[in-house]
Amino acid sequence: MHVSLAEALEVRGGPLQEEEIWAVLNQSAESLQELLRKADPTALGFLISPWSLLLLPSGSVSFTDKNVSNQDLQAFTEPGALQNQSLLSISDVEKVQHSPS
């Protein structure tokens, strides 16, 4: 069982405390480090946002692309990647991020 950071904030009705923010950042860094150690970095094409960051009962975090909408893509994608682009899906973001420069 898990809950997205966005869902947790909605239920809570307010922001995280400073200690909680540091805990989420620490767990996120550890999770990303583990993902990068196990996988080819170019295969990691997900967007990190409050909707894609999952809080697990163990206290660790995980990432998903199942909860991300087009609006989220635009809000959490670097502006340069959005110029002259009509992003329709996460796969579109991956194409922009992995295209040769």
Summary of the structure (lengths in Angstrom):
residues: 101
radius of gyration: 14.6
end to end distance: 40.0
largest distance: 42.5
contacts: 230
relative contact order: 0.16
helix: 50%
strand: 8%
